[in-house]
Amino acid sequence: MSVEAIQTSPRVTAEPDRPGLRRRLANRGIDGVTLMILPALLFVLGIFVYPFLYGLVLSFNPLEGDALANYREFFSDPYLYNTIGATLRLAVPVTLLSGILAVPIAMRVRLLQRQRLLTTILVLPITLGTVLVAEGLLNYLGAQGWFNRTLMTIGLIDSPLRLTNNYWGVFVSLVITVFPFTFLLTLSYISGVDPALERAAATHGANSWQRFRYVLLPLLIPGLVVSACLTFVQAFSVFPSAVLLGAPSGPTRVISIAAAQAAFEEYNPSKASAIAMIMAAVQLLVVAGLLGVRSMFYRGSTAGGKG
C-alpha cells in the first residue's frame, strides 16, 4: 500500500469500554453500603414523615369552617393558647436544671474508676418509665407519703406539704425522667475532650475554674446545646406526669393534654392535629434558636494530636 493511501484511509480507533451500571452508581455514591440505609429510610418515612404530613393535611380540614378554622379557634381561646405558656414554664426550667446538674456530675464521673456502676445508677429511671416514676412520686411525695410523714415525725412540719397535683410534682417527675438522657449526652461530650488541653492550661497557671471557663466550656457548648435541644423536646411533650402529678385543668394543663382532649373527648381529630402542629412549630422555633446559638461557638475537634 502506498504512503498516500495510508494517509487518506480513515483511522480506526478503539472505543473505550462503557462502565457497567454498578460502577456508574458507585461513582455517584450509590453502592451496597449505601443501600443498607434503605430499610431505615423507609422506616422513617412510614413512621414519622407520613404521619406528620397526614396530620398536617388533616389540620386544614376542620369539621366546620374554612381551612384555618382550627388554628383560629386555638389562638382565640385563652383556655387553649395558654397551654403553650404552661408547657414552656415546665420544659424550659427542666432543660436548664438538667443541664446545670449534668455538667458537674459528668465531669466528676469521668474521673472515677467505677464509672460504669455510677452511670448505671444515674440512668436507672430510664428503665422505670414515666408512669411508674409518677406513681412512685405519688406514694413518696403525697400527703400521706414517706417524705411528709418523716418531716412530721421529726417535728419539722405540722401539716403535710403539697408536693403533688401541682406544678412541682410535674417538675420533679420531669427532672427525674429527662436527666438520664442529658447526663449521658453530656458525659459523652466531656469524655471526648482531650485531658491534655486542661493540663496545658494548668501548666500556664490556670486554676480549676479558669480551666473550665476558658478551655472546657467553649468546647462543650456546641454539644451542650444539642443536648438541651433533645431534653427540651422530651420535656415539652410531657403528658403522663402532667395528668398523674399535676392539675390537668389548672396550671399544668399542657398542650399535649389539649390535643388529647380534642381527639378523645371532643372526637375532633382535625382540631387535635392542628394542636399537634402548633406544638411541633413551637418546638421547632426553640430548637432553631438553640442551634443558632450553637453556630456561634467552636465546632471543631476536641481531641489532641501531634503537630
Buried (B, 14 or more C-beta within 10 A) or exposed (E): EEEEEEEEEEEEEEEEEEEEEEEEBBEEEEEEEEEEEEEEEEEEEEEEEEEBEEBBEBBBEBEEEEEEBBBEBBEEEEEBBBBBEBBBBBBBBBBEBBBEBBBEBBBEBBEEEEBEEEBEEBBEBEEBEBEEBBBBBBEBBBBEBEBBEEBBEEEEEEEBBEBBBBBBBBBBBBBBBBBBBBBBBBBEBBEEBBEEBBEBBBEEEBEEEEBBEEBBEEBBBBBBBBBBBBBBBBBBBBBBBBBBBBBBEEBBBBBBBBBBBBBEEEEBBBBBBBBBBBBBEBBEEBBEEBEEEBEEBEEEEBEEEEE
